[in-house]
Amino acid sequence: MERRDARLLVVDDDPSALQHALQSLGCGCVDVASDAGCAVQSLAQEDYDLIISGWESPAISGVELLKLIRHTPRLAEVPVVVSTLMTPTLLADAASAGASAFLLRPFRLETLEELLNIFLGGHVLQLEARPSFRQ
């Protein structure tokens, strides 16, 4: 799959920087949701090839959103990248809930591009109990 053909969802209270970065890396369709509640609505209406989600959300927590995605048959195999400042507890919670990878903040464009290559290029990432991508 080519980046320009992939459909991505960014879930973040301020998605503009990540949306702009993804578009600059050639992603043609980047939808945004300002919180997990809005993301649930988007996920009900569209199919996505990759979801990049922050962890903090007032309505639905990041772990609840991730569990919802993993327990919905149509969405269960969609890669979900958790993008936030990481703590060991958060990392463990996200990994056990089914996170595909982590994008540590602040992120570098090269790190984001590596994630796109992995998930939109068909490579498989083995999730470990620590961040897979270091800044």
C-alpha positions in Angstrom: 0.0 0.0 0.0 1.3 3.5 -0.8 1.1 6.2 1.7 -1.0 8.5 -0.4 -3.7 5.7 -0.6 -3.7 4.9 3.1 -6.3 6.3 5.4 -5.0 7.4 8.8 -6.8 8.6 12.0 -5.0 10.9 14.4 -6.6 11.0 17.9 -5.2 13.9 19.9 -6.4 17.0 21.7 -4.2 19.0 19.3 -3.7 16.9 16.2 -2.5 19.7 13.8 1.3 19.0 14.2 1.0 15.3 13.7 -1.5 15.8 10.9 0.9 18.2 9.1 3.9 15.9 9.7 2.0 12.9 8.2 0.9 14.9 5.2 4.5 16.2 4.6 5.5 12.5 4.6 3.1 11.8 1.7 0.0 10.6 3.5 -3.0 11.6 1.5 -5.9 11.0 3.8 -5.4 12.0 7.4 -8.6 12.3 9.5 -8.4 13.8 13.0 -10.4 13.3 16.2 -9.9 15.7 19.1 -10.6 13.1 21.7 -11.4 9.4 22.0 -15.1 10.0 21.9 -14.9 11.6 18.5 -12.5 8.8 17.4 -15.2 6.2 18.2 -17.6 8.0 15.9 -15.0 8.2 13.1 -14.1 4.5 13.6 -17.8 3.6 13.2 -18.0 5.4 9.9 -14.7 4.7 8.2 -12.1 2.1 7.7 -8.5 3.0 8.6 -5.1 1.6 7.8 -3.4 3.1 10.8 -4.4 4.9 14.0 -2.1 7.2 15.9 -3.6 8.0 19.3 -2.7 10.1 22.3 -3.3 8.5 25.6 -5.1 11.2 27.6 -8.7 11.9 26.8 -11.5 13.3 29.0 -14.4 11.2 27.7 -12.7 7.8 27.1 -9.2 7.0 28.2 -6.6 5.8 25.8 -6.6 2.3 27.3 -10.4 2.1 26.9 -10.2 3.3 23.3 -7.5 0.8 22.5 -9.4 -2.1 24.1 -12.5 -1.1 22.2 -10.5 -1.2 18.9 -9.0 -4.6 19.8 -12.4 -6.1 20.7 -14.2 -4.9 17.5 -13.7 -7.5 14.8 -13.6 -5.0 12.0 -10.9 -3.0 13.7 -8.9 -5.6 15.7 -6.1 -5.9 13.2 -5.6 -2.1 12.5 -2.2 -1.0 13.8 -2.5 1.5 16.7 0.5 3.7 17.6 0.3 5.3 21.0 1.8 8.8 20.9 2.5 10.4 24.3 5.1 11.1 26.9 5.8 7.6 28.2 6.1 6.3 31.7 6.8 2.7 32.6 3.3 2.2 33.9 1.7 3.8 30.8 3.9 1.7 28.5 2.9 -1.5 30.3 -0.8 -0.6 30.2 -0.7 0.3 26.5 1.3 -2.9 25.6 -1.2 -5.1 27.5 -4.2 -3.3 25.8 -2.8 -4.1 22.4 -0.7 -1.1 21.2 1.2 -1.9 18.0 4.0 0.6 18.7 4.9 3.8 20.5 5.7 7.3 19.2 7.5 9.1 22.0 6.9 12.8 22.3 8.4 15.1 21.3 8.8 13.0 18.1 11.2 13.4 15.2 10.0 13.3 11.6 12.4 10.4 10.9 10.8 8.4 13.7 7.4 9.0 12.3 8.6 8.0 8.8 10.0 4.8 10.2 6.6 3.9 11.7 4.9 4.6 8.4 7.4 2.4 6.6 6.7 -0.4 9.1 2.9 -0.3 9.1 2.1 0.9 5.6 4.9 -1.1 4.0 3.7 -4.5 5.4 6.5 -5.1 7.8 5.7 -6.7 11.2 6.8 -5.1 14.4 7.3 -7.2 17.5 6.1 -5.2 20.5 8.4 -5.3 23.5 7.8 -4.1 27.0 9.8 -1.0 26.3 9.6 1.6 23.6 10.5 0.2 20.2 11.7 3.6 18.9 14.0 5.8 20.8 14.5 9.5 20.2 
